[in-house]
Amino acid sequence: MTETPNEDQHKNSARAGIDTPLIKPQKSSLISGLRSSFLAGVVVAAPIGITVAIIYWFVTGPMQRLDKFVRSVLPAGDSHIETIVQAIPGLGVLLAVLAIVLLGAFAKNFFGRALIRAGENLVESMPVVRTLYRFFKNVFETALQQSARSFKEVALIEYPRPGSWAIAFVVGDTKGEVKYLLEDQGDDLVSLFVPTVPNPTSGFLLFIPRDEIRPLKMPIEEAAKMVFSLGLVVPDYSTGEEAVAKLEELADEAAKEKRSLLSKLTGKRQAS
């Protein structure tokens, strides 16, 4: 029985398929390699350059103007002392920081609090000034809040529906009227901040029982990076078994290097 030409072609193509892959991998061209290297360079250089530029602007801009202002308001004294004061770099900034520290110490005692309260009452009587004062006071109080008022930990919660999980930051235990009105939900309620992606500065404040959250071991900073990067930047994680396996592997490598070093030393001694 003779085989038709179509059958021969089919068998030849089948034999060829055994030796050659169905999808051939694309070879990396020179342009793609240069593009990859350029992007890697941007990832390394951009954060460093931006950080240096911001620090340079801050030192040569606001801090330099503050230094000149403090030097200009210093009372004129002996010519030699004035020359020394003007020659010391950054003295105005140092004096400004010292003045702020003294002001803070003064504001913490009874007389200082009474004086500041009287000044705030005077500011509250001015229609436009009090609005600006309240705004900036709230901004700085929020930015300089103590660690006890910051995020405690990171957790997973079912949001916005069951079966869908989201990253949340644990603010702390729920208190006040909210806790009183949610007594039917249990005594152990926590306040959670669920950030939006990719802008973690906005989000939703939720109050749920603690047993409905799943705490994570990752730090607050790593979770914020994960939210900001749309989940592309994921912190490294390994289970206990994986960690033990890595330690055993490192121990084996160290033992091999030790044996190799000892054998080299022994060989050198015998040769000598």
GROMACS elastic network, one bead per residue, 0.5 to 0.9 nm:
[ bonds ]
;  ai    aj funct       b0    kb
    3     6     6  0.81576   500
    3     7     6  0.61826   500
    3     8     6  0.67124   500
    4     7     6  0.52800   500
    4     8     6  0.64222   500
    4     9     6  0.87761   500
    5     8     6  0.50387   500
    5     9     6  0.61975   500
    5    10     6  0.86032   500
    6     9     6  0.51199   500
    6    10     6  0.61552   500
    6    11     6  0.86902   500
    7    11     6  0.61616   500
    7    12     6  0.85171   500
    8    11     6  0.51842   500
    8    12     6  0.60537   500
    8    13     6  0.84864   500
    9    12     6  0.50982   500
    9    13     6  0.60578   500
    9    14     6  0.84925   500
   10    13     6  0.51679   500
   10    14     6  0.60944   500
   10    15     6  0.86504   500
   11    15     6  0.61204   500
   11    16     6  0.84659   500
   12    15     6  0.51262   500
   12    16     6  0.61015   500
   12    17     6  0.85253   500
   13    17     6  0.60305   500
   13    18     6  0.87879   500
   14    18     6  0.65947   500
   15    18     6  0.53387   500
   15    19     6  0.70164   500
   15    20     6  0.89698   500
   16    19     6  0.54144   500
   16    20     6  0.60798   500
   16    21     6  0.89620   500
   17    20     6  0.51540   500
   17    21     6  0.64850   500
   17    22     6  0.69015   500
   18    21     6  0.73992   500
   20    23     6  0.86276   500
   20    24     6  0.82247   500
   21    24     6  0.60813   500
   21    25     6  0.89408   500
   26    29     6  0.88028   500
   28    31     6  0.82487   500
   28    32     6  0.62990   500
   28    33     6  0.67267   500
   29    32     6  0.53611   500
   29    33     6  0.63168   500
   29    34     6  0.87172   500
   30    33     6  0.51453   500
   30    34     6  0.61807   500
   30    35     6  0.85674   500
   31    34     6  0.51539   500
   31    35     6  0.60792   500
   31    36     6  0.86134   500
   32    36     6  0.61078   500
   32    37     6  0.85738   500
   33    36     6  0.51420   500
   33    37     6  0.61896   500
   33    38     6  0.85423   500
   34    37     6  0.50792   500
   34    38     6  0.60247   500
   34    39     6  0.86461   500
   35    38     6  0.50306   500
   35    39     6  0.62471   500
   35    40     6  0.86149   500
   36    39     6  0.52414   500
   36    40     6  0.62092   500
   36    41     6  0.86034   500
   37    40     6  0.50592   500
   37    41     6  0.61195   500
   37    42     6  0.86464   500
   38    41     6  0.50296   500
   38    42     6  0.62246   500
   38    43     6  0.87300   500
   39    43     6  0.62639   500
   39    44     6  0.87494   500
   40    43     6  0.51495   500
   40    44     6  0.64536   500
   40    45     6  0.86909   500
   41    44     6  0.51540   500
   41    45     6  0.59128   500
   41    46     6  0.81566   500
   42    45     6  0.51225   500
   42    46     6  0.54146   500
   42    47     6  0.84637   500
   43    46     6  0.58260   500
   43    47     6  0.71316   500
   44    47     6  0.65973   500
   44    48     6  0.70956   500
   45    48     6  0.53685   500
   45    49     6  0.59095   500
   45    50     6  0.85018   500
   46    49     6  0.51393   500
   46    50     6  0.59980   500
   46    51     6  0.84388   500
   47    50     6  0.52709   500
   47    51     6  0.60398   500
   47    52     6  0.85574   500
   48    51     6  0.52303   500
   48    52     6  0.61407   500
   48    53     6  0.85425   500
   49    52     6  0.52049   500
   49    53     6  0.60365   500
   49    54     6  0.86131   500
   50    53     6  0.50518   500
   50    54     6  0.61409   500
   50    55     6  0.86065   500
   51    54     6  0.52806   500
   51    55     6  0.62293   500
   51    56     6  0.85574   500
   52    55     6  0.51991   500
   52    56     6  0.60070   500
   52    57     6  0.85392   500
   53    56     6  0.50777   500
   53    57     6  0.60775   500
   53    58     6  0.85457   500
   54    57     6  0.50890   500
   54    58     6  0.60972   500
   54    59     6  0.85953   500
   55    58     6  0.50662   500
   55    59     6  0.60879   500
   55    60     6  0.84853   500
   56    59     6  0.52118   500
   56    60     6  0.59446   500
   56    61     6  0.80211   500
   57    60     6  0.53087   500
   57    61     6  0.54181   500
   57    62     6  0.78390   500
   58    61     6  0.51678   500
   58    62     6  0.56245   500
   58    63     6  0.62253   500
   58    64     6  0.82568   500
   59    62     6  0.66240   500
   59    63     6  0.51660   500
   59    64     6  0.62483   500
   60    63     6  0.64067   500
   60    64     6  0.53251   500
   60    65     6  0.80634   500
   61    64     6  0.54017   500
   61    65     6  0.62553   500
   61    66     6  0.86668   500
   62    65     6  0.52003   500
   62    66     6  0.61003   500
   62    67     6  0.85849   500
   63    67     6  0.60721   500
   63    68     6  0.86529   500
   63    90     6  0.84652   500
   63    92     6  0.89519   500
   63    93     6  0.67683   500
   64    67     6  0.50432   500
   64    68     6  0.62763   500
   64    69     6  0.86244   500
   64    90     6  0.79911   500
   64    92     6  0.87689   500
   64    93     6  0.81180   500
   65    68     6  0.51393   500
   65    69     6  0.61135   500
   65    70     6  0.86870   500
   66    69     6  0.50736   500
   66    70     6  0.62061   500
   66    71     6  0.85669   500
   66    92     6  0.68521   500
   66    93     6  0.63736   500
   66    96     6  0.79974   500
   67    70     6  0.53651   500
   67    71     6  0.62240   500
   67    72     6  0.86433   500
   67    89     6  0.86773   500
   67    90     6  0.62329   500
   67    91     6  0.68817   500
   67    93     6  0.50320   500
   67    94     6  0.83717   500
   67    95     6  0.87257   500
   67    96     6  0.81444   500
   68    71     6  0.51419   500
   68    72     6  0.60939   500
   68    73     6  0.88213   500
   68    92     6  0.67760   500
   68    93     6  0.87771   500
   69    72     6  0.51117   500
   69    73     6  0.64542   500
   69    74     6  0.88724   500
   69    92     6  0.75392   500
   70    73     6  0.53450   500
   70    74     6  0.63827   500
   70    91     6  0.85133   500
   70    93     6  0.74808   500
   70    95     6  0.75931   500
   70    96     6  0.71366   500
   71    74     6  0.53353   500
   71    75     6  0.87361   500
   71    85     6  0.81702   500
   71    86     6  0.72693   500
   71    91     6  0.79379   500
   71    92     6  0.56365   500
   72    75     6  0.81325   500
   73    76     6  0.87719   500
   74    77     6  0.88788   500
   76    79     6  0.81704   500
   76    82     6  0.69213   500
   77    80     6  0.84207   500
   77    81     6  0.68430   500
   77    82     6  0.61682   500
   78    81     6  0.53215   500
   78    82     6  0.60340   500
   78    83     6  0.85354   500
   79    82     6  0.50433   500
   79    83     6  0.60413   500
   79    84     6  0.86367   500
   80    83     6  0.51281   500
   80    84     6  0.63249   500
   80    85     6  0.86889   500
   81    84     6  0.51018   500
   81    85     6  0.61082   500
   81    86     6  0.85986   500
   82    85     6  0.50445   500
   82    86     6  0.61289   500
   82    87     6  0.85063   500
   83    86     6  0.52339   500
   83    87     6  0.61195   500
   83    88     6  0.88673   500
   84    87     6  0.50428   500
   84    88     6  0.63784   500
   85    88     6  0.55549   500
   85    89     6  0.85905   500
   85    91     6  0.72632   500
   86    89     6  0.76061   500
   86    91     6  0.80430   500
   87    91     6  0.87663   500
   88    91     6  0.58496   500
   88    92     6  0.89529   500
   89    92     6  0.80714   500
   90    93     6  0.53273   500
   90    94     6  0.63226   500
   90    95     6  0.87534   500
   91    94     6  0.50258   500
   91    95     6  0.61476   500
   91    96     6  0.85635   500
   92    95     6  0.51350   500
   92    96     6  0.61402   500
   92    97     6  0.86955   500
   93    97     6  0.62225   500
   93    98     6  0.85832   500
   94    97     6  0.52149   500
   94    98     6  0.62173   500
   94    99     6  0.86472   500
   95    99     6  0.60969   500
   95   100     6  0.86679   500
   96    99     6  0.50388   500
   96   100     6  0.62791   500
   96   101     6  0.87118   500
   97   100     6  0.51157   500
   97   101     6  0.62717   500
   97   102     6  0.86981   500
   98   101     6  0.51221   500
   98   102     6  0.62577   500
   98   103     6  0.85954   500
   99   102     6  0.51071   500
   99   103     6  0.60888   500
   99   104     6  0.86342   500
  100   104     6  0.61634   500
  100   105     6  0.86347   500
  101   104     6  0.51191   500
  101   105     6  0.62672   500
  101   106     6  0.86025   500
  102   105     6  0.50569   500
  102   106     6  0.60801   500
  102   107     6  0.85545   500
  103   107     6  0.60874   500
  103   108     6  0.88038   500
  103   112     6  0.87782   500
  104   107     6  0.50177   500
  104   108     6  0.64649   500
  105   108     6  0.54037   500
  105   109     6  0.71515   500
  105   112     6  0.85708   500
  106   109     6  0.58406   500
  106   110     6  0.86185   500
  106   111     6  0.78949   500
  106   112     6  0.52594   500
  106   113     6  0.80009   500
  107   110     6  0.78502   500
  107   111     6  0.78641   500
  107   113     6  0.53279   500
  107   114     6  0.86718   500
  107   115     6  0.83798   500
  107   116     6  0.71985   500
  108   111     6  0.85011   500
  108   112     6  0.64360   500
  108   113     6  0.63543   500
  109   112     6  0.53899   500
  109   113     6  0.61969   500
  109   114     6  0.86984   500
  110   113     6  0.52689   500
  110   114     6  0.62353   500
  110   115     6  0.86824   500
  111   114     6  0.51723   500
  111   115     6  0.62073   500
  111   116     6  0.86605   500
  112   115     6  0.50915   500
  112   116     6  0.60946   500
  112   117     6  0.84668   500
  113   116     6  0.51064   500
  113   117     6  0.59771   500
  113   118     6  0.85505   500
  114   117     6  0.50873   500
  114   118     6  0.62387   500
  114   119     6  0.86999   500
  115   118     6  0.51348   500
  115   119     6  0.63096   500
  115   120     6  0.87346   500
  116   120     6  0.61393   500
  116   121     6  0.85974   500
  117   120     6  0.50612   500
  117   121     6  0.62060   500
  117   122     6  0.86621   500
  118   121     6  0.51277   500
  118   122     6  0.63625   500
  118   123     6  0.87830   500
  119   122     6  0.50588   500
  119   123     6  0.62855   500
  119   124     6  0.86601   500
  120   124     6  0.60437   500
  120   125     6  0.87406   500
  120   130     6  0.85887   500
  120   133     6  0.88992   500
  121   124     6  0.50174   500
  121   125     6  0.65628   500
  122   125     6  0.54380   500
  122   126     6  0.72738   500
  123   126     6  0.55162   500
  123   127     6  0.84985   500
  123   129     6  0.65235   500
  123   130     6  0.55385   500
  123   133     6  0.77364   500
  124   127     6  0.72347   500
  124   129     6  0.75753   500
  124   131     6  0.83118   500
  124   133     6  0.85074   500
  124   134     6  0.88935   500
  125   129     6  0.85014   500
  125   130     6  0.71749   500
  126   129     6  0.54486   500
  126   130     6  0.57418   500
  126   131     6  0.86491   500
  127   130     6  0.57995   500
  127   131     6  0.69806   500
  128   131     6  0.54999   500
  128   132     6  0.67497   500
  128   133     6  0.88347   500
  129   132     6  0.52970   500
  129   133     6  0.60686   500
  129   134     6  0.86184   500
  130   134     6  0.59874   500
  130   135     6  0.84869   500
  131   134     6  0.52830   500
  131   135     6  0.62254   500
  131   136     6  0.88139   500
  132   135     6  0.51733   500
  132   136     6  0.62995   500
  132   137     6  0.84420   500
  133   136     6  0.54636   500
  133   137     6  0.59420   500
  133   138     6  0.85384   500
  134   137     6  0.51083   500
  134   138     6  0.61006   500
  134   139     6  0.85883   500
  135   138     6  0.53449   500
  135   139     6  0.62834   500
  135   140     6  0.88761   500
  136   140     6  0.61942   500
  136   141     6  0.84548   500
  137   140     6  0.53866   500
  137   141     6  0.60478   500
  137   142     6  0.85161   500
  138   141     6  0.51227   500
  138   142     6  0.60283   500
  138   143     6  0.85145   500
  139   142     6  0.52979   500
  139   143     6  0.61449   500
  139   144     6  0.85835   500
  140   144     6  0.58581   500
  140   145     6  0.82025   500
  141   144     6  0.52822   500
  141   145     6  0.58157   500
  142   145     6  0.52772   500
  145   148     6  0.81481   500
  145   149     6  0.64514   500
  145   150     6  0.72581   500
  146   149     6  0.56105   500
  146   150     6  0.68397   500
  147   150     6  0.50639   500
  147   151     6  0.79892   500
  147   152     6  0.87971   500
  148   151     6  0.82001   500
  148   152     6  0.82147   500
  149   152     6  0.83666   500
  149   171     6  0.74047   500
  149   172     6  0.79733   500
  150   170     6  0.89350   500
  150   171     6  0.65082   500
  150   172     6  0.84598   500
  151   154     6  0.81080   500
  151   169     6  0.61264   500
  151   170     6  0.56630   500
  151   172     6  0.73070   500
  151   192     6  0.89869   500
  151   193     6  0.87672   500
  151   220     6  0.75719   500
  152   169     6  0.72572   500
  152   170     6  0.54347   500
  152   171     6  0.58188   500
  152   172     6  0.65667   500
  152   220     6  0.81349   500
  153   168     6  0.86494   500
  153   169     6  0.59616   500
  153   170     6  0.52739   500
  153   171     6  0.77428   500
  153   172     6  0.88967   500
  153   215     6  0.73273   500
  153   216     6  0.74855   500
  153   217     6  0.80730   500
  153   218     6  0.83294   500
  153   219     6  0.72753   500
  153   220     6  0.64871   500
  154   167     6  0.70924   500
  154   168     6  0.59038   500
  154   170     6  0.59890   500
  154   214     6  0.86682   500
  154   215     6  0.59954   500
  154   216     6  0.54523   500
  154   217     6  0.73436   500
  154   218     6  0.70092   500
  154   219     6  0.72141   500
  154   220     6  0.63384   500
  154   223     6  0.71359   500
  155   166     6  0.84086   500
  155   167     6  0.59762   500
  155   168     6  0.53402   500
  155   169     6  0.62738   500
  155   170     6  0.69457   500
  155   192     6  0.88552   500
  155   213     6  0.62129   500
  155   214     6  0.52658   500
  155   216     6  0.50743   500
  155   217     6  0.84594   500
  156   159     6  0.88107   500
  156   165     6  0.62282   500
  156   166     6  0.56002   500
  156   168     6  0.59627   500
  156   169     6  0.86616   500
  156   212     6  0.89836   500
  156   213     6  0.57889   500
  156   215     6  0.63241   500
  156   216     6  0.71492   500
  157   160     6  0.88665   500
  157   164     6  0.82204   500
  157   165     6  0.54488   500
  157   166     6  0.55987   500
  157   167     6  0.66950   500
  157   168     6  0.68352   500
  157   212     6  0.69515   500
  157   213     6  0.50962   500
  157   214     6  0.65397   500
  157   215     6  0.89344   500
  158   161     6  0.61252   500
  158   162     6  0.54241   500
  158   163     6  0.62568   500
  158   164     6  0.53918   500
  158   166     6  0.63682   500
  158   212     6  0.81525   500
  158   213     6  0.78980   500
  159   162     6  0.66293   500
  159   163     6  0.79563   500
  159   164     6  0.56568   500
  159   165     6  0.54577   500
  159   166     6  0.57563   500
  159   167     6  0.88697   500
  159   194     6  0.88479   500
  160   163     6  0.88785   500
  160   164     6  0.66035   500
  160   165     6  0.77071   500
  160   166     6  0.79439   500
  161   164     6  0.56637   500
  161   165     6  0.80902   500
  162   165     6  0.78402   500
  166   194     6  0.74958   500
  166   195     6  0.89573   500
  167   193     6  0.89155   500
  167   194     6  0.65528   500
  167   195     6  0.76500   500
  167   223     6  0.77831   500
  167   227     6  0.79643   500
  168   192     6  0.60883   500
  168   193     6  0.55237   500
  168   195     6  0.68282   500
  168   223     6  0.89021   500
  169   191     6  0.86111   500
  169   192     6  0.55676   500
  169   193     6  0.51031   500
  169   194     6  0.64594   500
  169   195     6  0.80553   500
  169   220     6  0.77823   500
  169   223     6  0.86818   500
  170   173     6  0.84688   500
  170   190     6  0.70915   500
  170   191     6  0.61528   500
  170   193     6  0.64900   500
  170   194     6  0.89568   500
  171   174     6  0.86848   500
  171   190     6  0.74276   500
  171   191     6  0.53940   500
  171   192     6  0.55310   500
  171   193     6  0.67473   500
  172   175     6  0.89000   500
  172   189     6  0.88454   500
  172   190     6  0.57112   500
  172   191     6  0.55045   500
  172   192     6  0.75046   500
  173   188     6  0.74610   500
  173   189     6  0.60266   500
  173   191     6  0.58683   500
  174   178     6  0.70325   500
  174   179     6  0.56792   500
  174   188     6  0.80138   500
  174   189     6  0.54480   500
  174   191     6  0.52975   500
  174   207     6  0.69741   500
  174   208     6  0.87924   500
  175   178     6  0.63727   500
  175   179     6  0.51241   500
  175   180     6  0.77938   500
  175   189     6  0.84505   500
  175   190     6  0.86910   500
  175   191     6  0.87251   500
  176   179     6  0.55920   500
  176   180     6  0.65054   500
  176   181     6  0.89537   500
  177   181     6  0.61284   500
  177   182     6  0.85290   500
  178   181     6  0.52928   500
  178   182     6  0.61722   500
  178   183     6  0.87425   500
  178   207     6  0.83309   500
  179   182     6  0.51237   500
  179   183     6  0.61955   500
  179   187     6  0.79469   500
  179   189     6  0.72105   500
  179   207     6  0.86624   500
  180   183     6  0.54835   500
  180   184     6  0.89469   500
  181   184     6  0.78261   500
  182   185     6  0.54718   500
  182   186     6  0.73644   500
  182   187     6  0.84893   500
  182   189     6  0.84176   500
  182   207     6  0.88109   500
  183   186     6  0.54852   500
  183   187     6  0.62554   500
  183   189     6  0.88941   500
  184   187     6  0.81723   500
  185   188     6  0.84225   500
  185   189     6  0.77033   500
  185   208     6  0.78217   500
  185   209     6  0.67479   500
  186   189     6  0.67246   500
  186   209     6  0.66693   500
  187   209     6  0.79855   500
  188   208     6  0.86373   500
  188   209     6  0.58543   500
  188   210     6  0.59835   500
  188   211     6  0.82737   500
  189   207     6  0.64757   500
  189   208     6  0.55200   500
  189   210     6  0.56422   500
  189   211     6  0.87963   500
  190   206     6  0.82476   500
  190   207     6  0.56978   500
  190   208     6  0.57939   500
  190   209     6  0.61263   500
  190   210     6  0.58509   500
  191   205     6  0.69693   500
  191   206     6  0.58358   500
  191   208     6  0.69221   500
  191   209     6  0.89436   500
  192   204     6  0.80811   500
  192   205     6  0.56840   500
  192   206     6  0.50636   500
  192   207     6  0.62076   500
  192   208     6  0.77447   500
  193   203     6  0.67237   500
  193   204     6  0.56825   500
  193   206     6  0.63579   500
  194   200     6  0.84355   500
  194   202     6  0.84374   500
  194   203     6  0.53755   500
  194   204     6  0.51099   500
  194   205     6  0.64192   500
  194   206     6  0.74559   500
  195   198     6  0.84833   500
  195   199     6  0.73292   500
  195   201     6  0.67923   500
  195   202     6  0.58002   500
  195   204     6  0.65153   500
  195   205     6  0.88618   500
  195   224     6  0.89325   500
  195   227     6  0.77002   500
  196   199     6  0.56358   500
  196   200     6  0.53395   500
  196   201     6  0.75944   500
  196   202     6  0.58912   500
  196   204     6  0.79569   500
  196   227     6  0.78023   500
  196   228     6  0.89331   500
  197   200     6  0.61227   500
  197   202     6  0.87204   500
  197   203     6  0.86818   500
  197   227     6  0.58539   500
  197   228     6  0.63745   500
  197   229     6  0.82643   500
  197   230     6  0.63855   500
  198   227     6  0.60027   500
  198   229     6  0.65734   500
  198   230     6  0.58783   500
  199   202     6  0.63561   500
  199   203     6  0.84642   500
  199   227     6  0.77797   500
  199   228     6  0.62564   500
  200   203     6  0.68884   500
  200   224     6  0.70939   500
  200   227     6  0.66919   500
  200   228     6  0.65081   500
  208   211     6  0.85340   500
  208   212     6  0.70442   500
  208   213     6  0.81321   500
  209   212     6  0.56599   500
  209   213     6  0.75551   500
  210   213     6  0.56915   500
  210   214     6  0.85379   500
  211   214     6  0.77848   500
  216   219     6  0.83259   500
  218   221     6  0.82680   500
  218   222     6  0.63310   500
  218   223     6  0.66295   500
  218   235     6  0.73822   500
  218   236     6  0.89494   500
  218   237     6  0.84544   500
  219   222     6  0.53680   500
  219   223     6  0.64131   500
  219   224     6  0.87707   500
  220   223     6  0.52161   500
  220   224     6  0.62360   500
  220   225     6  0.87489   500
  221   224     6  0.51149   500
  221   225     6  0.62920   500
  221   226     6  0.87117   500
  222   225     6  0.50641   500
  222   226     6  0.62528   500
  222   227     6  0.87730   500
  222   233     6  0.85112   500
  222   234     6  0.77303   500
  222   235     6  0.63050   500
  223   226     6  0.50046   500
  223   227     6  0.63130   500
  223   228     6  0.86066   500
  223   234     6  0.82421   500
  223   235     6  0.80615   500
  224   227     6  0.51342   500
  224   228     6  0.60420   500
  224   229     6  0.85352   500
  225   228     6  0.50447   500
  225   229     6  0.59878   500
  225   230     6  0.85794   500
  225   231     6  0.82054   500
  225   232     6  0.89417   500
  225   233     6  0.65475   500
  225   234     6  0.79726   500
  225   235     6  0.87906   500
  226   229     6  0.53242   500
  226   230     6  0.63297   500
  226   232     6  0.66579   500
  226   233     6  0.51758   500
  226   234     6  0.57499   500
  226   235     6  0.77720   500
  227   230     6  0.53670   500
  227   231     6  0.59333   500
  227   232     6  0.86680   500
  227   233     6  0.84362   500
  228   231     6  0.75363   500
  228   232     6  0.88477   500
  228   233     6  0.85552   500
  229   232     6  0.53698   500
  229   233     6  0.58715   500
  229   234     6  0.88620   500
  230   233     6  0.77024   500
  231   234     6  0.63900   500
  234   237     6  0.88188   500
  238   241     6  0.79529   500
  238   242     6  0.56649   500
  238   243     6  0.61085   500
  239   242     6  0.51793   500
  239   243     6  0.61767   500
  239   244     6  0.86615   500
  240   243     6  0.50990   500
  240   244     6  0.62005   500
  240   245     6  0.85857   500
  241   244     6  0.51631   500
  241   245     6  0.61583   500
  241   246     6  0.86709   500
  242   246     6  0.61607   500
  242   247     6  0.86243   500
  243   246     6  0.51188   500
  243   247     6  0.62406   500
  243   248     6  0.86531   500
  244   247     6  0.50842   500
  244   248     6  0.61613   500
  244   249     6  0.85536   500
  245   248     6  0.50951   500
  245   249     6  0.61134   500
  245   250     6  0.86226   500
  246   250     6  0.61457   500
  246   251     6  0.85231   500
  247   250     6  0.50755   500
  247   251     6  0.60765   500
  247   252     6  0.85952   500
  248   252     6  0.61405   500
  248   253     6  0.86205   500
  249   252     6  0.51098   500
  249   253     6  0.62547   500
  249   254     6  0.86417   500
  250   253     6  0.50872   500
  250   254     6  0.61501   500
  250   255     6  0.85820   500
  251   254     6  0.50799   500
  251   255     6  0.61368   500
  251   256     6  0.86141   500
  252   255     6  0.50497   500
  252   256     6  0.61573   500
  252   257     6  0.86329   500
  253   256     6  0.50669   500
  253   257     6  0.61874   500
  253   258     6  0.85565   500
  254   257     6  0.51119   500
  254   258     6  0.61062   500
  254   259     6  0.86461   500
  255   258     6  0.50044   500
  255   259     6  0.61703   500
  255   260     6  0.85388   500
  256   259     6  0.51367   500
  256   260     6  0.60828   500
  256   261     6  0.85357   500
  257   260     6  0.50391   500
  257   261     6  0.60637   500
  257   262     6  0.85541   500
  258   261     6  0.51125   500
  258   262     6  0.61299   500
  258   263     6  0.85732   500
  259   262     6  0.50810   500
  259   263     6  0.60855   500
  259   264     6  0.86036   500
  260   263     6  0.51442   500
  260   264     6  0.62400   500
  260   265     6  0.86844   500
  261   264     6  0.51413   500
  261   265     6  0.62348   500
  261   266     6  0.86048   500
  262   265     6  0.50950   500
  262   266     6  0.60567   500
  262   267     6  0.85079   500
  263   266     6  0.50302   500
  263   267     6  0.60487   500
  263   268     6  0.85972   500
  264   267     6  0.50935   500
  264   268     6  0.62170   500
  264   269     6  0.87037   500
  265   268     6  0.51510   500
  265   269     6  0.62795   500
  265   270     6  0.87098   500
  266   269     6  0.51617   500
  266   270     6  0.62163   500
  266   271     6  0.85692   500
  267   270     6  0.51796   500
  267   271     6  0.61017   500
  267   272     6  0.86120   500
  268   271     6  0.50814   500
  268   272     6  0.61744   500
  269   272     6  0.51500   500
